[in-house]
Amino acid sequence: MAEINFTNIQKTAIECMTNNRQLNSFLFDSSSQLHKDMQPSFLRIGEFVYDYVKDMIPNITLDDIVFQGSSVNYTYNPKSDLDLHILCSHPKFNAKELEGMLDAISYELMLLGYKTSIKNKLVDYTAFSYIKGISSGIYSVLNRKWIEEPVRQEFEFSYSDICDAVIKMRKDTENFIRELSEEYKDNCTFEQCDKMREYFDNMRLNAYHSASNGKKEYDFNYTAFRTFRKCGEYNELRNYMIIQHKSVVENPMFKHHKNSIDL
């Protein structure tokens, strides 16, 4: 794994702690409503995703198409993606059951390379069974109105605090992977990969849980995780996990009954 890029972490921390006084003019007019001429484009993206989902899950219903994330809050910056969430429901499945199916379909769309942008801004679209995340601002594109209006707060910590936290997260993660590798000696197993995946999932969930205290995108732990993810540290270490998983699957010496390989 590459050495820690301190300059990149500092730069990303500054971006993630952007705190504007006005909402994103790229999306919203002077009355804080989505520009009318942009609504049709976002609706077409949402309907494309819904049509794809509907082919996989018959009788599914489109409930709403919403924006969440920094682009609809005061913490947006020039690099912010447009997080478009397509909310669906189904008469036979509860939200949790449906969520697993929608996750798989959204991942499939990503693998197929269906990417889109509006005026050179990447639109990151995903199908969900319920509103999720910690965004204080939630905007309905379908109805062109706020579901929850964003609240501007102040960050109660410094850039250097976040940089220190990100460096610690990186070192803690490297130590975890090192200890895991020593535990499994020269064998790479599915169990080892599952433990790595669980570690990363818990990292994300802990950040979201911390942000549920009312601070939301102004929470320290969430901002540290967001910086960790945005500066590439999170993805680099997740890619290491993916490579390990791939080595298990592709190695011809893989022993199914042992769930391991001999190297």
Number of C-alpha atoms within 10 A of each C-alpha: 8 7 5 12 12 13 10 14 24 19 14 21 25 17 20 25 24 15 19 13 9 14 22 20 14 12 16 16 13 10 7 16 16 22 15 11 8 15 15 12 12 21 18 11 18 24 15 13 20 22 14 13 22 15 10 13 16 9 12 19 16 19 14 19 26 25 23 23 22 23 23 26 23 23 23 22 17 10 12 17 17 21 18 23 24 29 20 23 19 17 8 10 12 11 14 11 12 19 18 12 16 21 15 12 19 18 12 12 17 14 10 9 8 10 12 13 14 11 8 7 14 15 17 14 25 21 24 22 25 17 15 10 14 21 23 24 21 20 24 18 23 16 12 15 15 17 14 13 15 18 13 19 13 10 16 8 13 12 19 13 12 27 23 15 19 27 18 12 18 17 13 12 18 14 12 15 19 11 12 16 14 11 11 13 9 11 16 22 21 19 13 20 20 13 15 23 15 12 15 17 11 12 17 17 14 15 20 22 14 16 21 17 10 11 18 22 28 21 20 21 22 25 24 24 22 21 26 23 16 18 21 15 22 21 13 14 19 15 13 15 20 15 13 17 19 14 16 22 16 10 13 10 12 18 13 9 6 9 13 20 20 13 9
